[in-house]
Amino acid sequence: MTGILMGAETQDSHGKPFVLVVPDVSVYHPAMSDSLIPVGRLIEAGFSVNHRIPSQANEDGFSLKAVPL
């Protein structure tokens, strides 16, 4: 696996788009569908991290049509 600097296009809880620049190094491998982000570093940088699955989107107040992933 390769360490990379990573940014991810996302949106805030109000739907405003922004690019999240991930602090520190993320882990990437071309055979994997996703990269691994250092959650501890995000928390240290002041982000709030909530681990949820798409089926819980309605509980969080999000429509799966608006936020499919």
Residue pairs with C-beta under 8 A, 6 or more apart in sequence:
1 27
1 28
1 29
2 27
2 28
2 29
3 25
3 26
3 27
3 28
4 25
4 26
4 27
4 28
4 35
5 22
5 25
5 26
6 21
6 22
6 26
6 28
6 35
6 37
7 19
7 20
7 21
7 22
8 19
8 20
8 22
8 37
9 17
9 18
9 19
9 20
10 17
10 18
10 19
10 20
11 17
11 18
11 67
12 18
15 66
22 37
22 38
22 41
22 42
23 38
23 41
23 42
23 44
23 45
24 38
24 41
25 38
26 35
26 36
26 37
26 38
27 35
27 36
28 35
28 36
39 49
42 49
43 49
50 60
52 60
54 64
54 68
54 69
57 63
57 64
57 67
58 64
